[in-house]
Amino acid sequence: MVIGLAHDEDTPRRILGAARREFFAHGFARTTMDDLARHLGMSKKTLYRHFRSKDELVAVLLETKAAEIRAGFEAIFGEAQKGFFDRIAALFRHLHEQLGEVSATFLRDLKRLRPDLFARLEQVRTEIIPAVWGRLLREGIESGDIRAEIDPDETAYLILLFIQAAIQPEPLGRLRRAPHEVAERIFELLFRGMLTPAGCRAYENNRPAF
């Protein structure tokens, strides 16, 4: 009885894991519940017992991913012993890991077919990006790596605007780059412009970590 219960509790995690791989790689339109059931080796009846529809499954998947992104950022800032550039490097790695699995196809499908879920993605960015970058820029100013005249809140909001405009299906298609590549390029270009001379030297010395 206990073994069966443990197995049943693990089933939603297995489903979300398969959904994560299939939806993010192949898109919302091309991935069906039949595909997921086949990949998981389970019946559609079992799949629908845990998630009533494809839409519900993707909604839960997006909330799970948002929670992972937040938890990752909190862990990065929670390590008090990290220096400014160590924290920046960790942040870039976290972004690469989290955004690297999301294809432009998935974003394009979501915007076209489920604009409400796409809007939720943009809301999550609005909640996370200014908070993370505002906090990071304050640390950089205190350490002397970011120019003192930089306004952390204003700059963090500008970063959000750049990201919101660029991580859209149309610009991604024109640039022919994955979402994580565009985000990383934007961060790097903007970040370089905010560094003090000492910060620039430290950045170059730390580039292998990025």
PyMOL commands that set and color helices and strands:
alter all, ss='L'
color gray80, all
select helices_A, chain A and resi 2-26+33-40+44-50+54-78+84-99+104-113+115-143+152-166+169-175+179-194+197-209
alter helices_A, ss='H'
color red, helices_A
deselect
rebuild
show_as cartoon
